[in-house]
C-alpha cells in the first residue's frame, strides 16, 4: 500500500510539473500552431493529473460519500481533459505537418 501511494504521489508531482512547463511554453511562443500543440499537451498533462488525484483519493482513504463524489467529479474532468487534449494534439500535429510540407 505504501509503494502504491509513493508511486501515485510521484506521478502526481511529475504530471503537475509537466502541466506547468507546457503551460508556460505555450504562453511564450509566437507561432499559433505551436501554441495550440503545447496547449494540447498541457490539457493532456492536466487530465492525467486529475485522473491520478481521483485514483489517489478513491483508493488511499476510507470511502465516505463526499470523498467518492469528489473523486468521481475529478475523474470525469480528467477524462474529458485527456480526451480533448489528445484530440487537439492530433489536430495541431496534422496542421504542423501540412504546414511543413509546403
Backbone bond lengths (Angstrom), bond angles and torsions (degrees), N, CA, C in turn:
res aa  C-N    CA-C-N  psi(-1)  N-CA   C-N-CA  omega(-1)  CA-C   N-CA-C  phi
1 X - - - 1.452 - - 1.528 110.60 -
2 X 1.329 116.66 -39.52 1.453 120.80 179.29 1.528 111.34 -65.98
3 X 1.334 116.68 -37.01 1.466 120.84 -179.94 1.532 110.05 -66.16
4 X 1.320 117.09 -42.53 1.465 120.89 178.84 1.528 110.13 -63.45
5 X 1.317 116.73 -42.01 1.466 120.57 178.37 1.526 110.76 -63.19
6 X 1.307 117.61 -40.75 1.462 121.72 178.82 1.530 110.83 -65.54
7 X 1.321 117.35 -44.21 1.466 121.57 179.61 1.528 110.39 -63.39
8 X 1.327 117.00 -45.54 1.466 120.24 179.02 1.525 111.00 -62.69
9 X 1.319 117.30 -40.38 1.463 121.03 179.08 1.525 110.64 -63.91
10 X 1.319 117.37 -43.72 1.468 120.63 178.30 1.532 111.53 -64.11
11 X 1.329 116.65 -41.84 1.468 120.07 178.25 1.523 111.79 -65.77
12 X 1.328 116.86 -37.52 1.466 120.52 177.32 1.526 109.90 -64.05
13 X 1.325 117.13 -43.89 1.473 120.42 177.70 1.522 111.24 -63.55
14 X 1.316 117.75 -42.87 1.465 122.04 -179.37 1.529 111.66 -63.29
15 X 1.328 117.32 -46.22 1.463 119.75 -179.68 1.528 111.33 -69.37
16 X 1.319 116.97 -32.09 1.464 120.15 176.84 1.525 110.87 -65.68
17 X 1.327 116.88 -45.99 1.463 121.23 178.51 1.525 110.33 -63.90
18 X 1.325 117.11 -41.77 1.470 120.82 178.87 1.523 111.23 -63.25
19 X 1.314 116.67 -40.41 1.455 120.79 179.59 1.526 110.93 -63.12
20 X 1.309 117.05 -44.71 1.466 120.67 178.63 1.531 110.32 -65.10
21 X 1.322 117.21 -42.02 1.461 122.19 179.95 1.527 111.41 -59.41
22 X 1.337 116.71 -50.85 1.461 120.16 -179.29 1.527 111.90 -67.64
23 X 1.323 116.97 -32.71 1.455 120.45 177.90 1.526 110.92 -64.99
24 X 1.329 117.27 -46.25 1.464 119.94 177.95 1.522 111.73 -63.77
25 X 1.325 116.50 -42.07 1.466 119.26 179.60 1.523 111.60 -64.32
26 X 1.340 116.75 -38.97 1.465 119.02 -178.74 1.526 111.57 -68.57
27 X 1.306 117.28 -31.15 1.470 119.92 179.88 1.523 112.48 -77.59
28 X 1.323 117.56 -23.16 1.455 120.97 -175.30 1.532 113.59 -94.66
29 X 1.308 118.27 -14.16 1.468 120.17 -176.72 1.524 110.96 -82.44
30 X 1.305 115.34 149.51 1.473 121.41 -178.66 1.525 112.36 -91.83
31 X 1.335 117.33 -33.18 1.464 122.12 -177.98 1.526 109.49 -71.03
32 X 1.311 116.49 123.33 1.469 120.55 -175.63 1.527 112.56 -68.02
33 X 1.331 117.96 -34.93 1.459 119.77 178.31 1.533 110.63 -68.34
34 X 1.321 115.81 -41.79 1.466 119.96 177.22 1.527 110.47 -65.21
35 X 1.333 116.50 -37.16 1.461 121.18 177.83 1.531 110.61 -62.31
36 X 1.330 116.49 -42.75 1.462 120.20 178.42 1.515 112.19 -65.08
37 X 1.335 116.72 -38.99 1.462 121.00 178.36 1.530 110.95 -64.59
38 X 1.317 116.49 -43.39 1.469 120.03 179.27 1.530 111.45 -69.42
39 X 1.321 117.15 -35.41 1.471 120.12 176.12 1.525 110.43 -65.94
40 X 1.324 117.29 -35.33 1.462 120.94 176.62 1.530 110.06 -65.51
41 X 1.334 116.83 -40.53 1.465 120.18 176.95 1.525 110.84 -64.81
42 X 1.338 116.45 -35.48 1.464 120.16 175.05 1.523 109.95 -61.55
43 X 1.329 117.13 -43.88 1.466 120.97 179.03 1.527 111.56 -63.30
44 X 1.320 116.67 -40.20 1.466 120.08 178.61 1.528 110.30 -62.47
45 X 1.317 116.21 -47.32 1.474 119.76 179.63 1.524 111.15 -64.35
46 X 1.333 116.90 -40.25 1.463 120.11 179.06 1.524 110.89 -65.90
47 X 1.327 117.28 -38.98 1.462 120.29 177.09 1.521 111.49 -63.26
48 X 1.329 116.13 -45.18 1.466 119.39 177.68 1.523 110.88 -62.87
49 X 1.328 116.72 -39.10 1.460 121.02 178.16 1.528 111.14 -60.69
50 X 1.314 116.94 -46.99 1.468 120.40 179.93 1.527 111.76 -65.07
51 X 1.321 116.84 -39.23 1.469 120.12 177.85 1.524 110.51 -64.19
52 X 1.332 116.93 -44.15 1.464 120.49 179.45 1.523 111.81 -64.46
53 X 1.330 117.25 -39.71 1.468 120.10 177.19 1.524 109.91 -63.76
54 X 1.336 117.05 -40.88 1.462 120.32 178.99 1.527 111.13 -64.13
55 X 1.327 116.81 -43.21 1.472 120.19 178.47 1.516 110.00 -63.78
56 X 1.327 116.58 -43.51 1.466 120.98 177.79 1.518 110.40 -60.08
57 X 1.317 116.36 -45.83 1.463 122.33 -179.32 1.529 111.86 -61.84
58 X 1.322 116.58 -43.10 1.463 120.36 -174.74 1.521 113.40 -78.91
59 X 1.326 117.88 -27.20 1.465 119.41 -174.10 1.526 114.19 -100.24
60 X 1.309 117.85 -26.78 1.461 119.25 -172.17 1.520 114.53 -92.20
61 X 1.298 117.78 -15.44 1.455 120.03 -176.57 1.525 110.14 -122.95
62 X 1.331 116.19 164.66 1.460 120.14 178.01 1.523 109.24 -65.81
63 X 1.316 115.64 146.72 1.453 120.41 -171.66 1.510 114.28 -86.82
64 X 1.316 117.70 89.51 1.457 120.11 170.85 1.534 107.60 -87.49
65 X 1.300 116.53 163.08 1.458 121.07 -177.43 1.526 111.39 -62.36
66 X 1.311 116.51 -44.60 1.460 120.39 -179.52 1.521 111.14 -63.54
67 X 1.331 117.49 -40.82 1.463 121.56 179.77 1.524 110.84 -64.18
68 X 1.326 117.39 -40.09 1.466 121.08 178.86 1.527 110.87 -67.84
69 X 1.322 117.54 -40.06 1.461 121.39 179.25 1.528 110.42 -64.70
70 X 1.329 117.35 -45.92 1.461 121.10 179.05 1.524 110.22 -64.20
71 X 1.321 117.54 -41.27 1.459 121.38 177.00 1.514 112.03 -61.94
72 X 1.327 116.87 -40.68 1.470 120.35 179.12 1.524 111.26 -67.08
73 X 1.327 117.33 -38.47 1.465 121.01 177.67 1.523 110.12 -65.11
74 X 1.332 117.10 -45.15 1.466 120.56 178.25 1.523 111.09 -62.94
75 X 1.325 116.77 -39.33 1.459 120.67 178.36 1.524 111.29 -63.92
76 X 1.325 116.98 -43.74 1.466 120.53 179.29 1.534 111.29 -64.62
77 X 1.330 116.82 -43.58 1.468 120.30 177.30 1.526 111.51 -63.26
78 X 1.322 116.23 -39.63 1.456 120.46 179.25 1.514 112.45 -65.16
79 X 1.318 117.04 -43.82 1.470 120.66 178.76 1.522 110.04 -64.29
80 X 1.325 117.11 -41.32 1.467 120.27 178.24 1.525 110.86 -62.64
81 X 1.340 117.19 -46.71 1.468 120.76 178.94 1.524 111.47 -62.25
82 X 1.318 116.62 -42.13 1.466 120.72 179.50 1.521 110.58 -63.13
83 X 1.322 117.16 -45.44 1.468 121.22 179.46 1.527 111.12 -62.93
84 X 1.338 116.90 -46.43 1.467 120.49 -179.63 1.527 110.75 -64.33
85 X 1.323 117.19 -40.13 1.454 120.46 179.35 1.516 112.17 -65.47
86 X 1.332 117.35 -42.44 1.468 120.32 178.25 1.519 111.74 -65.05
87 X 1.324 116.18 -41.10 1.465 120.33 178.79 1.526 110.41 -64.24
88 X 1.328 117.64 -46.31 1.458 121.25 179.91 1.528 111.56 -67.48
89 X 1.321 117.17 -35.82 1.461 120.55 179.00 1.530 109.92 -62.33
90 X 1.321 116.45 -44.40 1.462 120.03 177.34 1.522 112.09 -63.13
91 X 1.317 116.22 -41.12 1.466 121.19 -179.98 1.531 110.83 -62.79
92 X 1.331 117.08 -49.25 1.461 120.07 -178.23 1.523 111.71 -71.49
93 X 1.321 118.36 -30.19 1.465 120.59 174.00 1.526 110.74 -62.21
94 X 1.341 116.44 -44.43 1.470 120.26 178.37 1.527 110.81 -63.86
95 X 1.342 117.46 -40.82 1.458 120.09 178.94 1.526 111.60 -65.25
96 X 1.324 117.19 -40.55 1.467 120.18 177.75 1.524 111.81 -66.68
97 X 1.326 116.78 -38.76 1.470 120.46 178.30 1.520 109.80 -66.27
98 X 1.334 116.92 -40.06 1.459 120.84 178.83 1.525 110.50 -66.53
99 X 1.330 117.55 -38.83 1.463 121.62 178.92 1.531 110.75 -68.58
100 X 1.340 116.60 -35.91 1.460 121.19 179.21 1.515 112.31 -71.17
101 X 1.339 117.12 -26.04 1.467 120.91 -178.50 1.523 111.74 -78.07
102 X 1.321 117.42 -15.71 1.479 120.54 -178.35 1.499 111.97 -72.90
